[in-house]
Amino acid sequence: MIDDGDIIVDYKPNRPVRSASQQLLLTKPTRTVLAQCSFTSAASNIWNSLPEHLRQCCDLETFRRRLKTYCLAPFMLPELPNRTYE
């Protein structure tokens, strides 16, 4: 992950848990709505909400392709049956 002076911090639990290998980011508690909209809070919440197969991508190009598919999947039309017109 990009580390810009502890703005975004990787989640590292103190004891062995199953979530340790999921590449999550630490979400710091916030007191106000304005703080929840900050980059640090919003970025870590959005990253942690992504499916694991996206967070585990090995390179940037694969991540971009899978993220695009993930975001656009709800808007894709189902395949229409093959019709022949006489």
C-alpha positions as CSV (number, residue, x, y, z in Angstrom):
1,M,0.0,0.0,0.0
2,I,1.0,3.6,-0.4
3,D,2.2,5.0,2.8
4,D,2.3,8.8,3.0
5,G,3.4,9.4,6.6
6,D,1.0,7.1,8.3
7,I,-2.1,8.5,6.5
8,I,-3.1,5.1,5.3
9,V,-2.0,2.2,7.5
10,D,-2.1,-1.5,6.9
11,Y,-4.2,-3.5,9.4
12,K,-1.9,-5.7,11.5
13,P,-3.7,-7.5,14.3
14,N,-1.8,-8.3,17.5
15,R,-2.7,-11.9,17.5
16,P,-3.2,-14.5,14.7
17,V,-6.6,-14.1,13.1
18,R,-8.1,-15.1,9.8
19,S,-8.4,-11.5,8.6
20,A,-4.6,-11.0,8.9
21,S,-4.1,-12.2,5.3
22,Q,-6.9,-10.1,3.7
23,Q,-4.8,-6.9,3.0
24,L,-7.2,-4.7,5.0
25,L,-6.5,-1.1,6.0
26,L,-6.8,0.2,9.5
27,T,-9.9,2.3,10.0
28,K,-9.5,4.9,12.7
29,P,-12.6,5.9,14.7
30,T,-14.1,9.3,13.8
31,R,-16.3,11.6,15.8
32,T,-17.9,13.7,13.2
33,V,-19.4,13.3,9.8
34,L,-16.8,15.7,8.3
35,A,-14.1,13.4,9.6
36,Q,-15.8,10.4,8.0
37,C,-15.6,12.2,4.6
38,S,-11.9,12.8,4.9
39,F,-9.6,10.9,2.5
40,T,-8.1,8.7,5.1
41,S,-11.4,7.5,6.5
42,A,-13.2,7.2,3.2
43,A,-10.3,5.5,1.4
44,S,-9.8,2.8,4.0
45,N,-13.5,2.1,4.3
46,I,-13.9,1.8,0.5
47,W,-10.8,-0.4,0.2
48,N,-12.0,-2.7,3.0
49,S,-15.4,-3.0,1.4
50,L,-13.9,-4.4,-1.8
51,P,-14.1,-8.2,-2.4
52,E,-11.0,-10.1,-1.4
53,H,-10.2,-11.1,-5.0
54,L,-9.7,-7.4,-5.8
55,R,-7.5,-6.6,-2.9
56,Q,-5.3,-9.6,-3.6
57,C,-4.5,-8.6,-7.2
58,C,-0.8,-9.1,-8.1
59,D,-0.4,-6.1,-10.4
60,L,-2.0,-2.7,-11.2
61,E,-3.4,-3.6,-14.6
62,T,-5.2,-6.7,-13.3
63,F,-6.6,-4.6,-10.4
64,R,-7.9,-2.0,-12.8
65,R,-9.6,-4.5,-15.1
66,R,-11.2,-6.4,-12.2
67,L,-12.3,-3.1,-10.5
68,K,-13.9,-1.9,-13.7
69,T,-15.8,-5.2,-14.1
70,Y,-16.9,-5.1,-10.4
71,C,-18.2,-1.6,-10.6
72,L,-20.0,-2.0,-13.9
73,A,-21.5,-5.5,-13.3
74,P,-24.8,-4.2,-11.8
75,F,-25.4,-2.1,-14.9
76,M,-24.6,-4.7,-17.5
77,L,-27.6,-6.0,-19.4
78,P,-28.2,-9.7,-19.4
79,E,-27.5,-11.6,-22.6
80,L,-30.4,-11.7,-24.9
81,P,-31.4,-15.0,-26.5
82,N,-30.2,-15.6,-30.0
83,R,-33.3,-14.8,-32.2
84,T,-33.5,-15.4,-35.9
85,Y,-35.9,-13.3,-38.0
86,E,-37.5,-14.7,-41.2
